[in-house]
Amino acid sequence: MTGRERILKALRGEQPDRVPMTLRMWKFLRRHYGHVEDPLERDLLAHDEFGTDVWFYGPSPPLP
C-alpha cells in the first residue's frame, strides 16, 4: 500500500495497514524530537516509534 492509499483509506474512515505520514506532520515531529537537528533523522525516528511512512522533503531546483 502506498502512502497516498493509506491517507485516502484513513480519510474514508477505514483502517490502513500502518499510520500514514501527513504533509504537515513535520511541525509535530520538530516539537516531539526537538533535540534532533536533521529532518531525515526525525522522520526515521517517527517511523521507528509510530510506524509512519518515511517522508523526506528534499531541496528542489530553483524555478525560472
Secondary structure, 3 states (H helix, E strand, C coil): CCHHHHHHHHHCCCCCCCCCCCCCHHHHHHHHCCCCCCHHHHHHHHHHHHCCCCCCCCCCCCCC
